[in-house]
Amino acid sequence: MKTIMCIEEPILILFALFLGMITGSFLNVVAWRVPRGESIIHPSSRCTSCGVLIKWYDNIPVLSWFILRGRCRYCGEQFSFRYALVELVTGLLFAGIVMKYGAGILFFRDAVFVSLLICVILTDIDHWIILDSVSIGGAIVGIVFSILPGGIGILRSISTAAGAFLLFFLIRQISEHILKQKPGYTIAPEGHEDETDEFQGGMGWGDIKLAAMIGAFLGPSATVVALFIAFLTGALTGIGAIIAGRNRRIPIPFGPFLAFGAAVSLFIGQEIWSLYLSIGLSY
C-alpha cells in the first residue's frame, strides 16, 4: 500500500528520479574503479584520458553529458553514452519504485536492490565479474530488509536464497560433468585467456551467489519468475548470437540476464505468478 498522499506524488517522483540519477552516477564510478582496485572515494571524478578532475557543474547526471556533447571539457576525449544511460535508467527505476510502493521502507529496499542489479550488469559485461560485495553483501542486506515492516519475512528470505544458490550450484556441477567430457570446449573470452579454467563450469560462481542475493530480496514466487525470465532471455540471446555468427564455444555473461529478470520480477513478478497460477488452475 502506498504511504504517500496523491498530492505529494509528483514531487516525490521527481525527487526519486533525481536521487536515482545521482545513484547511477555513483554506480558508474563503482563499476569502473572497484574491478581495477581503485578507491571509490578518492580522488574525485576525473577524466580517464587527461586525468583532470571534473568540476561539479560538469558532473550533473545526464544533463552534463548532453551539454558537453559527451566530451571532456579539457581534452575533448569522448565519454561513452553509457554513463548517461545508466544514470537515466537508474533514475527511472527509482521513480517507478515510488510510483508502485510509495516513499516508505519498501522504496529504500527496492532502490538498494536495483542499484545492486545495475552494478552487476556493468561489471559482468565489462569484466566478467560479479563483486562479492554485491552478491554476498547484497544477500545479507536482503535478509535484513526481510525482517523490517513490509518485508517478506526472514524464513522466506533465507530459504529462497538457499534454494536459488543450491539450484545454480547443481547446474554448475552438472555442466562441469558434461564439459569434462569435452576438455577445452569452452573458449575464454578475449582478455581472459589466462582464466580458461574459470569458464569450464558452465555457470560462474558469481552467478550462483547472485541467485542467492535475488532470492533473499524477492522471496519464492518472484524469484521463480526472475529466474524464468533470465533463462528465457539468456537462451534467446544465445540463439540469436549463434545465428549472427558468434562462436557458440565463447560464453556470454549470465549476470545481466539474472539482473534483468530480477528487475522485471520486482515490478510485475507477483502479477506474472498470479497469472501463471490462474492459467494452471483453469486446466
N, C-alpha and C positions, 0 to 999 in steps of 0.2 A: 504494500500500500504506500502511496506517495506520502511524503512528510512535508510537503510544501504547499502553500496556497497558490491557486491558479494565477493570481495577480503577480506573484513573485517569479513565476516560471521563466519568462523571457530574460530577466536579469540573471537568474541562476544558470540558465542555459548558456548565455554569453560568457558568464564567469567560468563555467566548466570548459567551454570551448577554448578560452584563453589559457586556463590552467593546463589543459591538455596539450596545447601547442608549446607551452613552456616546458612541460614534461617531455614532449617529443624532442625538443632541442637537447635536453639533458640526456635522453636515450641515445641520440646520435653521438654524443661525447663518450658515453659508456661503451657503445659498440665499437667505436674507433680506438679508444685508449686501452681498455682493460685487456683485450686479447694481445696487445703489444706490451703489456706490463707497465703501462704508464698510469700516473695518478689521475683520477677524475676531478681532483680539486685544484691542483697546481701543475702548470701555470694556467692562467685564464685562457679562454678560447683564442686560438690563433690560426693564421693561415698555414696550412700544412706545406705550402710551397715556399713562401718567403719568411715565414716564422713571425711576422708582425702580429702583435696582439690585436684582436678585433674589438673596436670600440662598441660601447653599448648600443649606440644608435645604428650600428651595422649588424647588430645581433638580435634584432626584433624578429621573433618567429614568423616564418612565411613571408611577411611583408618585406623584410630586408633583402631577401633573395630576389624579389621582383624589382625592387628599387635599384639594386646593384646589377641587375640583369645576370645574376648568377656568377659574378666575377669578384675577385678580390679588389678592393679599392686601391691597393698599393701596387701589386704586381700584375694584376689583370688575369691571374690564373682562374680558370673556370671552376666553379663549385658544382657538384652534382645536384641535379634537381631532386634527387632522393632525399636530401636533407629537408627541403621544404615539404616534400610529400609526407615524410614521416611526421613532421610537426602537424601538418594539416589532418592527417588520418588520426593521430592521437587525439587531437582536439575534437574531431567529430565523434570519436568513440566516447570520450568523456561527456560530451553533450548528449549523446544517445543514452548513456547510463543515467544521467539526471532526468531525462525525459521518461525513462522507464521506471526508475526506482526513487526519484527524488534526491534530496540532499542529505539523507540520513547515513547511517553506518554502512548500508549496502553500497552507497556510492563509493566510499573510500575503499571498501573491499574490492569492488569490481574495477575501480580505477587502478589499484595496485596490480590486479590480475592482468588487465590488458596491457599495462606497462611492461610487465614481465614477458608477456607473449610477444610484444613488439621487439623487445631486446633479443628474444630467441630467434626471431626471423632475421634480424640484422646480423647477428654473429654467426648463425649457421650458414647463411648464404655466403657471407664473405670469408669465413674462416673454418667452416665445418666444426664449429664449437658451440656447445650449449653450456654456458657457465654454471658450475656447481652452485655458485651464489644465487643464481636464478632458479635452477631446478630444485635443489635440496633446500636452499633458503626459502624459496617460494612455497614449497610443500609445508614447511614449518609455519610460515605466515598464514597459509590457507587453513591449517588446523587451528591456529589461534583465532582466526576470524570465525571459525565454525562454532565457537562457544559463546560468541557475542550475540546480543539481541538481533534476531533475524537470521542468524546463522543456520547452517544445515545440521548442526549437531556434531559433536566430536567423534562419536562412534561411526556415523555415516562418512565423515571426512576421512578418518584413519582407515576404515575398511575399504573405501573406494580407492584411496591412494595405494593401499597394499595390493588390492586386486588388479589395478591397472599396471602396477610395477611387475607383478608376477606374470600377467598376460604377456607383456612385452619381453620379459626375461625368457619366458617359454618360447616366444617367437625367435628370439636370438639363438637359443640353444638348438632349435630345430634347423634354423638357417645355417648355423655353423656346421651342423652334422651333414647337411646337404652339400654345402660348399667345400667341405673337406674331401668330398669325392671328386672335386674338380679343383685341385690346387692351383692357385694363381688366377682363377677365373675372373675374380673381380679386379678391375684396374683402378688404382688410386687416382683421384682427380689431379689435375695439373697443380703443381706446387706442393703436393702432399705425397710425392713418390717415396719419401723415406718413412712413411707411415702406412705402408701397404698392409701390414698385419691388422691394423685397426679397422680396415674396410672389408675384412673377410668374415664378419659376423652377421651380415645381412641387416642387423638392427644395432645402431650405436648405443653405447651406454648412456650418452646424453639423452637420447630419445626415451630410454627406459625410465630415467629419473624424471624427465619432463612429463611422461604419462602419469607418474605418481603425483606430481605437482598439480596437474589438471584435475585429477581425482580428488585431491584434498580441497580444492576450491569449489568444484561443481557438484559433487555427490554422484550417486549411482546413475540415475536415468540421464541426466545431462551429459555425464561422461561417456555413456554409451553412444549418445548422439554425436558428441565431439569426435570420438574415435571412428565412428562410421563415416562421418564427413571427411576425416583425414585420410582414411584408407581409400575412399572413393575418389577424392580429388587427386590423391597421390597416384593411384592407378591410372586414371585418365590422363594425367600429365605425363606419366611414364610412357604410356602407349602413344601419345601424341609426339613425344620426343623421339621415340623409335621410328615412327612413320616419317618424321622430319629428317631422319638420318643419323641421329645420335647413337653412339655405340652403347648397346644395352649392357655392356660389362662395366661401364662407368656409372657409379651410383649417383643418385640425386638426393640431396639433403632432405630428410623427412620432417625435421623440426618445424619448418614453415607450414607444412600441411597440418601438423598437430596443432600449431598455434592458430591457424585459420579455423579449423574445426572447433576449437575451444571458444574462439571469439563468436562464431556463429551460434554455438550452443548457449553461450552466455545470454544472448538476447532472445533467441527463439527456441532453445533446446527443449523446454518443457512443452511448448506448443507442438513441436515435432513429435515428441514422445507420446503426447496425448493423442495426436492424430494416428500414430502407429498403433496404439492400443485400440482406438476406436475401430480402425480397419480390421485389426486382428480379431476383435470380438464380434465383428459383423459376419464372420465366416463360421 
